[in-house]
Amino acid sequence: MQELVDGVRARIPNGRIVRAIYGALSTPPPNGQKPADVERVTTDGDLANLNAVAEWAYKPLLFQLQLA
């Protein structure tokens, strides 16, 4: 999970922290709400499971980071 945060660190405003990470196959709605098929990712194991479940999909995984 740290790799996800490191990958977007330059886009996170100073003083903000990542509060939650969500993964999905569908595009997040433009209003910033969670996608319909969202899975909250809290551990590296969650990330591995999401990746395993999504292997059959032709779409790439999408991640949405919620900041605090």
Secondary structure as UniProt FT lines:
FT   HELIX           2..8
FT   HELIX           9..11
FT   TURN            14..15
FT   STRAND          18..24
FT   TURN            30..31
FT   TURN            36..37
FT   STRAND          39..41
FT   HELIX           44..54
FT   TURN            55..56
FT   STRAND          62..67
//
